[in-house]
Amino acid sequence: MENNYTYREITRQPETWRETVQIVSDRKDELLRLVEEFRPEELLFTGCGSSYYLSIAAAYLFQEKLGVSAKAVPASDILLKPASVFSRGRRTLVIGSSRSGDTTELVRAMETARKQPSVRTLGITTNPDSLLAREGEAVVLPHVQEKSVVMTGSFSNMLLTLQLMAGWLSGDTAFLEELKRLPELGQERMAKAEELGRIVGGDQRFDHYIYLGQGSLFGLALEGMLKLKEMTQVQAEAFNPLEFRHGPISVLDERCRVILLSDRSLRPYRRSLIEDLRSLKAEVVLIDEEVGEERDDTPWDLGSGLSDQARILLYLPFLHFIGYFRALSLGLNPDRPRHLNQVVVLEEEEG
């Protein structure tokens, strides 16, 4: 079971977080200068697949921390419809994330962005030899290069890079101190994440998974959904928790398992939401702190003591393990998901 890249890359995440904090902190002055000299009026986060989902998480975080307009768009939108993305005359910092740094849409989107007036770019990648690292300013995390096809540790480390930047730019020293605790806290919770991932992912009574999260946790809900689809092709969807009740809740039945990624802002509504989900026979897995009062089927109280914005990385190993253990239960190889490659290359037709 443990003799594969995917498992090792999931479990080593807290160790890599420690190194990421050091590598990115060494470039603190340079990164701060880039942003402070440019004085962006808008932050635009972009990527493809998992990198787009971490961009969604980052956009919510930066909006909350800095109060500056921040949004996330797929790299293909910048490449194919730049006029629908960029505001005329508004200073925009585009931050593009890509594990490989060679994904066609992202590389070309960053090229397109650099051609726009009043735009600067910053790339984040794990590959120092990539186009993204060589063309334009970039943060490189070479210690997180992965051999598995699906992204796991690269997702959490690129997101941690952006958390650190948000902390510096906002001057939130308490938040930055919380981020420094993540490697230790993540390591302490890894065994529980694996145990719960085995239970939730390996239970074949369920063939439909719903991931719910709001704010930055919506980006993580999308990531959990994608990991399950990539490794197993099991039906999976992601929604905002309260928005889910406006129509999509109609899909629930006894074959559905709901993964509820909760935070403090949702707690006044959480009990009512869980009762609604369970009344329609779905089983609920609740991840948060202070989970004792709900009648959910599988609770996990993280007990980290961290703020919502700092705590989000602790959810990720569990989400990755769900897909991993579901793949094993189906006799699939997590290292070789169907129809997928590590790098997506897009050929452009001539004429």
N, C-alpha and C positions, 0 to 999 in steps of 0.2 A: 504493500500500500504506500509506503513512504519512499519507495525507490523511483521517484519521478520528480521532474523539475517543478511542477505546479505545487506540490505539497511543500517542498523546501522553500519555494519563493513566497508562499503564504506565511509559513511559520517564522521566517527570518525577518519579517517586517519591523518589529520593534528594534532589532539590532541595526537595521538600515536607517531607521528614523534618527538614531543617535548620530550617525555619520552625516546625514543630511543637515541636521541642525548645525554641525560644525562647518561643513562645506559652504552652506549658504550664509552663515554668520560671518565667515571670512570675507564675503563680498558685500557685506551690509552697506558700507559707505558708498561703494560704487552704485549699488542698486538704488539707494536713497537719492543719490545725486541725479541719477537718470530721471527719476520721477519728479523730484523737487525742482530741477531746472526746467523741465518741460511743462510742468504745472497742468496736467491733463484736466479737461473739463468732463471727460467721460472715459471710463475703462471698459474695454471690450475684450472678453475672454473667448477663446475659440479652440477648437480641436475636432477630432473625428472619433466616433464611437465612445469608448470609455473616456478619452481625453475631452470630448465635448461634455460628458456628464460631470467630470471634475471641474470643468469651466463653469457649469451651472452652480455647483456648490461654492466655487470661489466668488462668483458674481454676487450671490446673496451675502457672503461674508464681507466683501469689500464695501458693498452698499451700507451694511449695518455699521461697520467700523469707521468708515471715512465720511459717510454722508455724501459721497460723490456718485453721480449716475454710473451704474455698472450693469452690464448685461452680458449674456452669453449667446453666441450664435454658432451654428455649425460652420466649419471652415468652407464648405461648399457654397454657403450663402455669400461669403466674402468673395470667393472666386468667381461665381457666376452672376451674382446680383449685388455688386458693391453699392450701387445707388440706394438700395433698400436697407443698407446697413449703416453707412456713414452719414453723419449730419454735416451739412456744409459749413465750413468755417470753424467747426468745434474741434478743439485740440483733443485728440483721441489717442490713448495708449492701447495698442493691441497686444495682448499677451496670449501667445499660442503655445499649446502643450502637445507634445508628441513623444511617445516612448522611443520610437525608432529615429525620429527626426527626419525621416525620408518619405513619409506618407504624402502622396502626390497632392491631394487637396490642401493639406495644411501648408506645405512648402510653397505652393503656388498662391494660396490665400495670403501668406505673409508677403510674398512678392507684390501682389496686388495692393495690399495695405500700404506698403512703402511708397507706392506711386501716388497715393492720395495726398492732397494738401493737408497740412496740420495733423499728420499722423506719425507716430513712432511705434516701433515694435520691440518686443522682447520675447524670445523663445525659451522654452523649458523642455529639456530632453535628457535621456540617459545615455545618448550615443555621441561621444565627442567627435566622431568622424562623419557625422551626418551633415546634410545640407543645411538643416536648421541651425546647427551649431556653428557652421562656417559662414553663413550668410546673415549678417545682422547680429545684434547683441543677443546673448543667450546665457542661461544658467544650465550647466551640465552636471548631471548626477551619475558619473560612470560606475559607481559602486552598486547601482540598482539595475544594471543591464540584466535582462531576463532571457532564458532559453525557452520558456514555455510560450505557447502561442497566445494564450489569454493573458491580459494584463492583471496583475494583482499588486505586488509591492511597488511597481512603478506608479500606479495610480495614487496610492497613499503618500508616496514620497514627493511626487510633483504637487499634490495638494498641500502637503506640509510646507513646501517651499513658499507657496502662496499665502499660507497662514502666517508664516514668519514675516513676509513682506507687509501684510495687513497690520500686524502688530507693530512693526517699526514705524510705518507711515502714520498710524493713528496715535503713536506714543503710548500705547496701552502696555505698561510694564507688567501688570498683573497677568494679562493674557500671555505675554511672552514667557513668564515664569511657568505658567501652566503647560505651555508647549514643551518646555524642557523636561517636564515630568512624564511625557507620553511614552518614551522608550521603556521606562521602568513599569509604568502602569500597563502598557500593552503586553509586556512579557508576563506580568502577573496574571493577566486574563487570557493568555493564549490557550491554556489547557481547557478552560471553560468554553472558549469560542469553538475549539475543535470538538469538544464533547457535544455541545448544542448543535453545531453544524452537522455532525453525524446523525443526531436524532432527527432534526428537521429535514435534512436533505435525503436521508436514507429511507424515510417512511413512505412506502409506495401506496399507501391509502389515498395519497393526494397527487393529483395530476395537473393542478392549476394553482399557480402561486401569484399572490397579489402583494406588491411592496408599496408601503405607504410612508411618506415623509414630507415634511414641509421645510421651506427655506433651504439651507444648505443640505439638509437631510433628504430633500427631494432629489438632488443630484446623486446621493448615495443610494436612494431607492432605485433610481434608474440603473446605477451600476450593479446592484444586486440582481435586478431583473436580467440585465445583459449577461452577467456571468452564468446564470442558470441556463439561459437560452444557448449561449455559446458552447458550454460544455455538455449539454444534454438534449437540447431542442425541446424541452418541456415547456408547456404554455406558461408564460409569465408576463405580467403587466406591472406598471408603476403609476401611482397617482398621488396627488395631494390628499391627505387624510380626510378632510371635511369635504373637499370637492368630490371625492369618491362616492359620497352619498347622493350626488346629483345625477343619477342615471347609471353609472358603472356598477353600483352595488347590486344591480339586477342579475349579475352573472354568478353571484355566490350560491354555493350549495355545499353538500357534505364532502365534496372532492376538492374544495378550495382551502388553501392555507394562506392566511394573511400575516405578513411580516410587518409589524407596526414599529417604525423607528420614531420614537417619541422624544420630545424635549419639554422644557418648562412651560413654554407658551401654549402647548396643546393640553396640558394637564387639566384645566377646568372643564374640557370637553371630552377627555379621554374615556372616562367611564361610560358615558352615554354612547360614544362611538363603538366601544368594544361590545356593549350590550346589543347594539344594532347588528354588528357583524355576527355575533354568536346566535342571535335569534334566527338568522338565516342559515344556520348549521355550519358556517365556516369555523375553522379552528384558528385561534389568534396566538401569535408569538409576539410578545411585547418586550422591547429593548429600551431601557431608560434608566433613570435613577428614581427612587421612591415609587416602586411598582407594587408594593405590598397589598394595596386595597382593591385593586382590580380583580375581576373574576376571569382573567385571561387563562388560556390553556397552558401556555409555556412562557413564564416570565423570566427575564434576566435583569436583575438590578446591578448595573455596572459598578455602583458604589465608588466612583472615581473622585467625587468632590469637585470636578472641573465644571467650568461654564459650558453652556451648549456649544459655543463656537469652537472651543478647544477640544471638546470631547469627541467630535465626529470621527476622528481617525480610529477610535476604539471599536466602532461598529464594523469596520471593514473586514478584518480577518473572519469574523462570523459569516458575513455575507459571501465571502469567497469560498468558505468551507461548505456552505449549502450546495453550491454548484459542484464542488469537488466530490462530495460524498454521494450526491445524486448520480453523478457520472459513474462512480464505482459501483453503486447499487444496480445500475443498468448494464454493467459489464463493458463500459466505455473507457477509453484511455483519455484522461484529462489533458495529457500533453498533446493529443492529436485530435482536436475537435473537427467535426465534419465541415468541409467546404471553406476552412479558414486558413489564412497565412499570417505570419507576424507583421508583415508590411503590406499595405494595400497600394498598389501602383495602378494609376489610371492612364490609359493611353488616349491621346487626343487625336480625333480623326482629322485628316487634312481636307482642305477645301471649304 
